[in-house]
Amino acid sequence: MFKKLCILLIFSKLKVTKLLIDKYRMHNLYAIFAKLLNICKQIAGNLVNESGNVPRRGVVPKFSDLEVVALNMASEAAPY
């Protein structure tokens, strides 16, 4: 319960000051991805290792966990 409250507190402090995508401008998926990746790194903090992966046994993937999350969010944010 306490962990859930902490997560809600973190998300409640995030404020969107500027939209990542403007309808009337050319869409740059990589720029949006880079912005979201920085946000994900700030939120994840010490939950991930230096390469951006959740610590686990096995082979280290080339595309980190945080990059997968950021790319998914960037693709969802892009209009049709």
Secondary structure, 3 states (H helix, E strand, C coil): CHHHHHHHHHHHHCCCCCCCCCCCCCCCHHHHHHHHHHHHHHHHHHHCCCCCCCCCCCCCCCCCHHHHHHHHHHHHHCCC
